Amino acid sequence: MDALREMAIEEEIPPKEKNIHILHEAFVRSIKRGGRVHEATMLIDYKLRSKDFMTDLIPGMMLFLKGKIPLFPSLVKGREEIKRIFERCTKEK
């Protein structure tokens, strides 16, 4: 699905859902930073860029309070390798 999203973005195919490309970019940036998705920083990135502050606020807070969304990211080993993978993919475009 991610590859198809990237292809649609490259070909400038408009998404059917508003702000879906912003969510996709926040997801990919989260992986670039830590090697895996950190929901809290990904959602903050998405909310700031989309200016959609109120949608899902209550369910998000409930998940955070239950400990389902960790405050700090857990980083994976080999982040430099992940960075190189993203750099190679960017160079090929």
C-alpha positions in Angstrom: 0.0 0.0 0.0 2.8 2.4 0.8 4.4 1.9 -2.6 1.0 2.6 -4.3 0.6 5.8 -2.2 4.1 6.9 -3.2 3.3 6.2 -6.9 0.0 8.2 -6.6 1.9 11.1 -5.1 4.5 11.1 -7.8 1.9 11.0 -10.5 -0.1 13.7 -8.7 -3.3 11.6 -8.5 -5.5 13.4 -6.0 -6.5 11.4 -2.9 -10.2 10.7 -2.3 -9.9 11.5 1.4 -8.8 14.9 2.6 -5.3 15.1 4.2 -4.5 11.4 3.6 -1.2 12.5 1.9 -0.3 14.5 5.1 -0.9 11.4 7.2 1.2 9.3 4.9 4.1 11.8 5.0 3.9 11.9 8.8 4.0 8.1 8.9 7.1 7.9 6.7 8.9 10.7 8.6 8.2 8.9 11.9 9.9 5.8 10.4 12.8 7.8 9.1 13.4 9.3 12.5 13.4 6.2 14.7 13.1 3.1 12.5 9.5 2.5 13.5 6.4 4.5 13.9 6.0 6.4 17.1 2.3 7.2 17.2 2.5 10.3 19.4 5.0 12.2 17.3 3.4 11.0 14.1 0.0 12.3 15.2 1.4 15.6 16.4 3.1 16.1 13.0 -0.1 15.2 11.3 -2.3 17.5 13.4 0.0 20.5 13.0 0.3 20.1 9.3 -3.4 19.3 8.6 -4.7 21.8 11.2 -7.2 19.2 12.1 -6.9 19.6 15.9 -10.2 18.4 17.2 -10.9 15.2 15.3 -10.2 12.1 17.4 -9.1 14.2 20.4 -11.1 12.3 23.0 -10.3 8.8 21.8 -6.6 9.8 21.4 -6.5 11.1 25.0 -8.2 7.9 26.3 -5.6 5.7 24.5 -2.8 7.9 25.9 -4.1 7.7 29.4 -4.4 3.9 29.2 -0.7 3.7 28.1 -1.5 2.6 24.6 0.4 5.6 23.1 3.8 5.8 24.6 5.1 9.3 25.3 8.7 8.6 24.2 9.7 6.6 21.1 11.6 3.3 21.2 14.4 3.5 18.7 15.6 0.5 16.8 19.1 -0.6 16.2 20.5 0.2 12.8 18.8 3.5 12.3 21.8 4.6 10.1 21.0 1.6 7.8 17.3 2.7 7.6 18.5 6.3 6.8 20.7 4.9 3.9 17.7 2.9 2.6 15.6 6.1 2.4 18.5 8.0 0.8 18.9 5.3 -1.9 15.2 5.4 -2.6 15.2 9.2 -2.9 18.2 9.2 -5.2 16.5 6.7 -7.7 13.6 9.1 -8.2 
